[in-house]
Amino acid sequence: MPIAYKILTSEQADALRHNNFAGAPADIRDGYIHLSTAAQVTETLEKHFAGQTGLWLAAIDLEKCGAALRWEVSRGEQIFPHFYGVLTMAQVPALAPMERAADGSLVLPISL
């Protein structure tokens, strides 16, 4: 199962749990939900969520995103997964509060 990640506020995690997460304000503005691979998620956290607390990390099963998933060039000419739809818990095998390991690295709910 290929996995990508979405960083969420507590309110956004609640919306996802109720199967109606259409995106954060930046997602809605851009017309898709920004996702990050395991290799990209720490940089996304540091760039867009620095200093924020109460964050959650959703693991997204990319196979369950179907044709609504597109891999597109974004930050730093990297290819990022973008989801053009509404995320539901059926696509999320794991949702957990954001945490760091003892070495400071991000703990991923699922790492494949």
OpenMM code with the backbone's topology and positions (N, CA, C; nanometers):
from openmm import Vec3, app, unit

residues = "MET PRO ILE ALA TYR LYS ILE LEU THR SER GLU GLN ALA ASP ALA LEU ARG HIS ASN ASN PHE ALA GLY ALA PRO ALA ASP ILE ARG ASP GLY TYR ILE HIS LEU SER THR ALA ALA GLN VAL THR GLU THR LEU GLU LYS HIS PHE ALA GLY GLN THR GLY LEU TRP LEU ALA ALA ILE ASP LEU GLU LYS CYS GLY ALA ALA LEU ARG TRP GLU VAL SER ARG GLY GLU GLN ILE PHE PRO HIS PHE TYR GLY VAL LEU THR MET ALA GLN VAL PRO ALA LEU ALA PRO MET GLU ARG ALA ALA ASP GLY SER LEU VAL LEU PRO ILE SER LEU".split()
positions = [
    Vec3(0.0843, -0.1177, 0.0000),
    Vec3(0.0000, 0.0000, 0.0000),
    Vec3(0.0888, 0.1240, 0.0000),
    Vec3(0.0873, 0.2007, -0.1085),
    Vec3(0.1645, 0.3268, -0.1090),
    Vec3(0.0951, 0.4295, -0.0201),
    Vec3(0.1751, 0.5001, 0.0596),
    Vec3(0.1231, 0.5945, 0.1586),
    Vec3(0.1789, 0.7336, 0.1341),
    Vec3(0.0939, 0.8347, 0.1535),
    Vec3(0.1366, 0.9745, 0.1614),
    Vec3(0.0778, 1.0283, 0.2911),
    Vec3(0.1158, 1.1493, 0.3269),
    Vec3(0.0751, 1.2050, 0.4550),
    Vec3(0.0139, 1.3428, 0.4384),
    Vec3(-0.0806, 1.3741, 0.5284),
    Vec3(-0.1425, 1.5056, 0.5359),
    Vec3(-0.1319, 1.5538, 0.6789),
    Vec3(-0.0741, 1.6725, 0.6965),
    Vec3(-0.0657, 1.7351, 0.8279),
    Vec3(-0.1956, 1.8130, 0.8496),
    Vec3(-0.2551, 1.7935, 0.9666),
    Vec3(-0.3859, 1.8520, 0.9963),
    Vec3(-0.3854, 1.9232, 1.1307),
    Vec3(-0.4658, 2.0282, 1.1425),
    Vec3(-0.4952, 2.0866, 1.2726),
    Vec3(-0.5957, 1.9945, 1.3422),
    Vec3(-0.6204, 2.0183, 1.4689),
    Vec3(-0.7191, 1.9375, 1.5417),
    Vec3(-0.8567, 1.9470, 1.4778),
    Vec3(-0.8952, 2.0683, 1.4355),
    Vec3(-1.0261, 2.0879, 1.3725),
    Vec3(-1.0342, 2.0120, 1.2397),
    Vec3(-0.9260, 2.0140, 1.1640),
    Vec3(-0.9243, 1.9430, 1.0363),
    Vec3(-0.9280, 1.7928, 1.0587),
    Vec3(-0.8588, 1.7436, 1.1616),
    Vec3(-0.8632, 1.6002, 1.1941),
    Vec3(-1.0059, 1.5596, 1.2312),
    Vec3(-1.0774, 1.6461, 1.3039),
    Vec3(-1.2170, 1.6177, 1.3376),
    Vec3(-1.3025, 1.6103, 1.2116),
    Vec3(-1.2814, 1.7020, 1.1179),
    Vec3(-1.3564, 1.6997, 0.9918),
    Vec3(-1.3284, 1.5698, 0.9165),
    Vec3(-1.2025, 1.5274, 0.9145),
    Vec3(-1.1675, 1.4027, 0.8473),
    Vec3(-1.2373, 1.2846, 0.9145),
    Vec3(-1.2378, 1.2818, 1.0464),
    Vec3(-1.3046, 1.1731, 1.1179),
    Vec3(-1.4539, 1.1658, 1.0830),
    Vec3(-1.5121, 1.2791, 1.0448),
    Vec3(-1.6528, 1.2840, 1.0045),
    Vec3(-1.6701, 1.2720, 0.8529),
    Vec3(-1.5624, 1.2296, 0.7854),
    Vec3(-1.5644, 1.2017, 0.6412),
    Vec3(-1.5998, 1.3211, 0.5538),
    Vec3(-1.5618, 1.4409, 0.5967),
    Vec3(-1.5890, 1.5555, 0.5109),
    Vec3(-1.4732, 1.6557, 0.5116),
    Vec3(-1.3518, 1.6059, 0.4914),
    Vec3(-1.2358, 1.6948, 0.4851),
    Vec3(-1.2103, 1.7331, 0.3394),
    Vec3(-1.2515, 1.8539, 0.3051),
    Vec3(-1.2328, 1.9061, 0.1693),
    Vec3(-1.1021, 1.9825, 0.1559),
    Vec3(-1.0286, 1.9973, 0.2663),
    Vec3(-0.8983, 2.0610, 0.2603),
    Vec3(-0.8823, 2.1757, 0.3568),
    Vec3(-0.7562, 2.2087, 0.3813),
    Vec3(-0.7193, 2.3263, 0.4594),
    Vec3(-0.7389, 2.4487, 0.3696),
    Vec3(-0.7326, 2.5690, 0.4250),
    Vec3(-0.7495, 2.6881, 0.3407),
    Vec3(-0.6579, 2.6904, 0.2173),
    Vec3(-0.5314, 2.6511, 0.2313),
    Vec3(-0.4407, 2.6490, 0.1155),
    Vec3(-0.4841, 2.5449, 0.0126),
    Vec3(-0.5376, 2.4317, 0.0598),
    Vec3(-0.5861, 2.3281, -0.0318),
    Vec3(-0.7058, 2.3805, -0.1115),
    Vec3(-0.7982, 2.4421, -0.0413),
    Vec3(-0.9186, 2.4941, -0.1064),
    Vec3(-0.8800, 2.6015, -0.2081),
    Vec3(-0.7866, 2.6872, -0.1700),
    Vec3(-0.7389, 2.7918, -0.2615),
    Vec3(-0.6780, 2.7308, -0.3884),
    Vec3(-0.5995, 2.6245, -0.3723),
    Vec3(-0.5278, 2.5656, -0.4853),
    Vec3(-0.6109, 2.4638, -0.5630),
    Vec3(-0.7233, 2.4188, -0.5079),
    Vec3(-0.8117, 2.3269, -0.5785),
    Vec3(-0.7794, 2.1800, -0.5597),
    Vec3(-0.6915, 2.1468, -0.4664),
    Vec3(-0.6569, 2.0082, -0.4368),
    Vec3(-0.5996, 2.0003, -0.2966),
    Vec3(-0.5975, 1.8805, -0.2398),
    Vec3(-0.5410, 1.8590, -0.1072),
    Vec3(-0.3938, 1.8247, -0.1229),
    Vec3(-0.3108, 1.9069, -0.0609),
    Vec3(-0.1656, 1.8874, -0.0644),
    Vec3(-0.1271, 1.7696, 0.0242),
    Vec3(-0.0581, 1.6736, -0.0306),
    Vec3(-0.0055, 1.5597, 0.0447),
    Vec3(0.1462, 1.5610, 0.0341),
    Vec3(0.2116, 1.4862, 0.1197),
    Vec3(0.3570, 1.4731, 0.1173),
    Vec3(0.3947, 1.3267, 0.1308),
    Vec3(0.5018, 1.2881, 0.0647),
    Vec3(0.5568, 1.1539, 0.0838),
    Vec3(0.6290, 1.1503, 0.2189),
    Vec3(0.6680, 1.0325, 0.2613),
    Vec3(0.7437, 1.0187, 0.3857),
    Vec3(0.8717, 1.1020, 0.3802),
    Vec3(0.9345, 1.1090, 0.2643),
    Vec3(1.0580, 1.1862, 0.2493),
    Vec3(1.0333, 1.3374, 0.2505),
    Vec3(0.9113, 1.3805, 0.2232),
    Vec3(0.8791, 1.5226, 0.2130),
    Vec3(0.8090, 1.5800, 0.3351),
    Vec3(0.7490, 1.4972, 0.4184),
    Vec3(0.6581, 1.5463, 0.5217),
    Vec3(0.7281, 1.6307, 0.6284),
    Vec3(0.8508, 1.5988, 0.6659),
    Vec3(0.9209, 1.6793, 0.7669),
    Vec3(0.9462, 1.8200, 0.7152),
    Vec3(0.9879, 1.8327, 0.5904),
    Vec3(1.0097, 1.9644, 0.5313),
    Vec3(0.8780, 2.0425, 0.5236),
    Vec3(0.7698, 1.9747, 0.4892),
    Vec3(0.6385, 2.0395, 0.4854),
    Vec3(0.6009, 2.0908, 0.6242),
    Vec3(0.6226, 2.0092, 0.7252),
    Vec3(0.5935, 2.0483, 0.8630),
    Vec3(0.6729, 2.1730, 0.9007),
    Vec3(0.8011, 2.1726, 0.8739),
    Vec3(0.8875, 2.2844, 0.9122),
    Vec3(0.8568, 2.4111, 0.8330),
    Vec3(0.8194, 2.3973, 0.7078),
    Vec3(0.7934, 2.5139, 0.6232),
    Vec3(0.6562, 2.5756, 0.6479),
    Vec3(0.5547, 2.4941, 0.6665),
    Vec3(0.4176, 2.5454, 0.6715),
    Vec3(0.3509, 2.5402, 0.8092),
    Vec3(0.4111, 2.4699, 0.9053),
    Vec3(0.3460, 2.4526, 1.0356),
    Vec3(0.4390, 2.4839, 1.1528),
    Vec3(0.5467, 2.5553, 1.1286),
    Vec3(0.6453, 2.5856, 1.2329),
    Vec3(0.5777, 2.6538, 1.3520),
    Vec3(0.6061, 2.6034, 1.4712),
    Vec3(0.5550, 2.6630, 1.5935),
    Vec3(0.4121, 2.6261, 1.6287),
    Vec3(0.3420, 2.5552, 1.5413),
    Vec3(0.2037, 2.5170, 1.5704),
    Vec3(0.2011, 2.3920, 1.6590),
    Vec3(0.1033, 2.3874, 1.7450),
    Vec3(0.0857, 2.2702, 1.8314),
    Vec3(-0.0490, 2.2071, 1.8013),
    Vec3(-0.0718, 2.0907, 1.8574),
    Vec3(-0.2002, 2.0227, 1.8389),
    Vec3(-0.2198, 1.9681, 1.6986),
    Vec3(-0.1112, 1.9413, 1.6285),
    Vec3(-0.1216, 1.8905, 1.4912),
    Vec3(-0.1400, 1.7396, 1.4893),
    Vec3(-0.1992, 1.6924, 1.3814),
    Vec3(-0.2233, 1.5500, 1.3581),
    Vec3(-0.1595, 1.5110, 1.2255),
    Vec3(-0.1319, 1.3832, 1.2103),
    Vec3(-0.0761, 1.3317, 1.0859),
    Vec3(-0.1643, 1.2174, 1.0371),
    Vec3(-0.2164, 1.2349, 0.9164),
    Vec3(-0.2995, 1.1317, 0.8544),
    Vec3(-0.2173, 1.0582, 0.7497),
    Vec3(-0.2198, 0.9263, 0.7566),
    Vec3(-0.1598, 0.8429, 0.6530),
    Vec3(-0.2683, 0.8174, 0.5485),
    Vec3(-0.2381, 0.8450, 0.4236),
    Vec3(-0.3353, 0.8319, 0.3153),
    Vec3(-0.2950, 0.7142, 0.2269),
    Vec3(-0.3857, 0.6195, 0.2085),
    Vec3(-0.3632, 0.5054, 0.1195),
    Vec3(-0.3849, 0.5539, -0.0238),
    Vec3(-0.2772, 0.5714, -0.0968),
    Vec3(-0.2858, 0.6297, -0.2307),
    Vec3(-0.3623, 0.5421, -0.3288),
    Vec3(-0.3635, 0.4117, -0.3075),
    Vec3(-0.4407, 0.3243, -0.3957),
    Vec3(-0.5901, 0.3527, -0.3854),
    Vec3(-0.6346, 0.4005, -0.2698),
    Vec3(-0.7763, 0.4299, -0.2499),
    Vec3(-0.8150, 0.5701, -0.2990),
    Vec3(-0.7189, 0.6436, -0.3524),
    Vec3(-0.7472, 0.7780, -0.4054),
    Vec3(-0.7860, 0.7731, -0.5528),
    Vec3(-0.7538, 0.6650, -0.6202),
    Vec3(-0.7921, 0.6471, -0.7598),
    Vec3(-0.7435, 0.7575, -0.8509),
    Vec3(-0.8251, 0.7899, -0.9503),
    Vec3(-0.7887, 0.8896, -1.0511),
    Vec3(-0.7839, 1.0307, -0.9962),
    Vec3(-0.8330, 1.0511, -0.8731),
    Vec3(-0.8293, 1.1847, -0.8120),
    Vec3(-0.6903, 1.2206, -0.7607),
    Vec3(-0.5970, 1.1254, -0.7639),
    Vec3(-0.4597, 1.1498, -0.7210),
    Vec3(-0.3738, 1.1836, -0.8421),
    Vec3(-0.2989, 1.2908, -0.8305),
    Vec3(-0.2046, 1.3289, -0.9366),
    Vec3(-0.0704, 1.3622, -0.8732),
    Vec3(0.0363, 1.3235, -0.9415),
    Vec3(0.1716, 1.3565, -0.8989),
    Vec3(0.2154, 1.4766, -0.9816),
    Vec3(0.2423, 1.5884, -0.9129),
    Vec3(0.2707, 1.7129, -0.9835),
    Vec3(0.3918, 1.7841, -0.9240),
    Vec3(0.4593, 1.8592, -1.0091),
    Vec3(0.5761, 1.9368, -0.9662),
    Vec3(0.5299, 2.0485, -0.8744),
    Vec3(0.6011, 2.0651, -0.7635),
    Vec3(0.5675, 2.1692, -0.6667),
    Vec3(0.6976, 2.2232, -0.6070),
    Vec3(0.6967, 2.2467, -0.4772),
    Vec3(0.8086, 2.3085, -0.4049),
    Vec3(0.9435, 2.2478, -0.4434),
    Vec3(1.0358, 2.3344, -0.4807),
    Vec3(1.1711, 2.2903, -0.5110),
    Vec3(1.1802, 2.1937, -0.6269),
    Vec3(1.0842, 2.2020, -0.7189),
    Vec3(1.0788, 2.1129, -0.8353),
    Vec3(1.0601, 1.9658, -0.7978),
    Vec3(1.0178, 1.9400, -0.6742),
    Vec3(0.9874, 1.8035, -0.6322),
    Vec3(0.8494, 1.7632, -0.6839),
    Vec3(0.8307, 1.6348, -0.7021),
    Vec3(0.7009, 1.5802, -0.7404),
    Vec3(0.6250, 1.5461, -0.6124),
    Vec3(0.5071, 1.6059, -0.5955),
    Vec3(0.4238, 1.5841, -0.4768),
    Vec3(0.2924, 1.5173, -0.5162),
    Vec3(0.2351, 1.4377, -0.4258),
    Vec3(0.1008, 1.3839, -0.4493),
    Vec3(-0.0041, 1.4902, -0.4160),
    Vec3(-0.0971, 1.5109, -0.5073),
    Vec3(-0.2077, 1.6049, -0.4887),
    Vec3(-0.3379, 1.5285, -0.5070),
    Vec3(-0.4307, 1.5465, -0.4141),
    Vec3(-0.5579, 1.4757, -0.4189),
    Vec3(-0.6696, 1.5733, -0.4543),
    Vec3(-0.7363, 1.5479, -0.5650),
    Vec3(-0.8459, 1.6313, -0.6132),
    Vec3(-0.9784, 1.5692, -0.5719),
    Vec3(-1.0138, 1.5871, -0.4461),
    Vec3(-1.1373, 1.5303, -0.3956),
    Vec3(-1.1539, 1.5598, -0.2484),
    Vec3(-1.2477, 1.4925, -0.1865),
    Vec3(-1.2734, 1.5036, -0.0433),
    Vec3(-1.2193, 1.3779, 0.0229),
    Vec3(-1.1305, 1.3951, 0.1206),
    Vec3(-1.0760, 1.2793, 0.1910),
    Vec3(-1.1772, 1.2236, 0.2895),
    Vec3(-1.1820, 1.0916, 0.2956),
    Vec3(-1.2662, 1.0231, 0.3918),
    Vec3(-1.1813, 0.9243, 0.4712),
    Vec3(-1.2326, 0.8786, 0.5813),
    Vec3(-1.1585, 0.7827, 0.6630),
    Vec3(-1.1369, 0.6500, 0.5907),
    Vec3(-1.2138, 0.6222, 0.4872),
    Vec3(-1.1923, 0.5006, 0.4087),
    Vec3(-1.0563, 0.5024, 0.3393),
    Vec3(-0.9997, 0.6202, 0.3208),
    Vec3(-0.8691, 0.6347, 0.2557),
    Vec3(-0.7559, 0.6499, 0.3573),
    Vec3(-0.7896, 0.6480, 0.4848),
    Vec3(-0.6928, 0.6793, 0.5904),
    Vec3(-0.6731, 0.5598, 0.6828),
    Vec3(-0.5681, 0.4811, 0.6621),
    Vec3(-0.5447, 0.3667, 0.7503),
    Vec3(-0.4924, 0.4063, 0.8882),
    Vec3(-0.4438, 0.5305, 0.9023),
    Vec3(-0.3937, 0.5744, 1.0331),
    Vec3(-0.4051, 0.7261, 1.0457),
    Vec3(-0.4450, 0.7695, 1.1643),
    Vec3(-0.4546, 0.9103, 1.1991),
    Vec3(-0.4059, 0.9220, 1.3423),
    Vec3(-0.3026, 1.0038, 1.3645),
    Vec3(-0.2429, 1.0105, 1.4982),
    Vec3(-0.1944, 1.1522, 1.5281),
    Vec3(-0.1904, 1.1862, 1.6568),
    Vec3(-0.1328, 1.3154, 1.6933),
    Vec3(0.0135, 1.3205, 1.6476),
    Vec3(0.0559, 1.4370, 1.6047),
    Vec3(0.1940, 1.4562, 1.5593),
    Vec3(0.2874, 1.4361, 1.6776),
    Vec3(0.3903, 1.3568, 1.6561),
    Vec3(0.4899, 1.3393, 1.7614),
    Vec3(0.6278, 1.3202, 1.7001),
    Vec3(0.7271, 1.3491, 1.7822),
    Vec3(0.8659, 1.3331, 1.7397),
    Vec3(0.9313, 1.2239, 1.8242),
    Vec3(1.0239, 1.1523, 1.7622),
    Vec3(1.1015, 1.0504, 1.8323),
    Vec3(1.2083, 1.1195, 1.9177),
    Vec3(1.2773, 1.0430, 1.9993),
    Vec3(1.3814, 1.0968, 2.0866),
    Vec3(1.4898, 1.1702, 2.0080),
    Vec3(1.5155, 1.1258, 1.8853),
    Vec3(1.6181, 1.1910, 1.8034),
    Vec3(1.5655, 1.3142, 1.7286),
    Vec3(1.4378, 1.3487, 1.7506),
    Vec3(1.3800, 1.4667, 1.6871),
    Vec3(1.3100, 1.4390, 1.5554),
    Vec3(1.3229, 1.3180, 1.5034),
    Vec3(1.2577, 1.2853, 1.3762),
    Vec3(1.1072, 1.2700, 1.3966),
    Vec3(1.0345, 1.2899, 1.2902),
    Vec3(0.8892, 1.2786, 1.2924),
    Vec3(0.8485, 1.1319, 1.2981),
    Vec3(0.7558, 1.0981, 1.3861),
    Vec3(0.7039, 0.9615, 1.3965),
    Vec3(0.5880, 0.9502, 1.2982),
    Vec3(0.6000, 0.8633, 1.2004),
    Vec3(0.4956, 0.8437, 1.1011),
    Vec3(0.4004, 0.7330, 1.1478),
    Vec3(0.2673, 0.7568, 1.1376),
    Vec3(0.1725, 0.6542, 1.1804),
    Vec3(0.1906, 0.5230, 1.1063),
    Vec3(0.2251, 0.5319, 0.9781),
    Vec3(0.2551, 0.4147, 0.8950),
    Vec3(0.3726, 0.4550, 0.8085),
    Vec3(0.4726, 0.3741, 0.8027),
    Vec3(0.5879, 0.4039, 0.7190),
    Vec3(0.6174, 0.2842, 0.6310),
    Vec3(0.5931, 0.2989, 0.5017),
    Vec3(0.6175, 0.1885, 0.4079),
    Vec3(0.7172, 0.2314, 0.3034),
] * unit.nanometer
topology = app.Topology()
chain = topology.addChain("A")
for resn in residues:
    res = topology.addResidue(resn, chain)
    for name in ("N", "CA", "C"):
        topology.addAtom(name, app.Element.getBySymbol(name[0]), res)
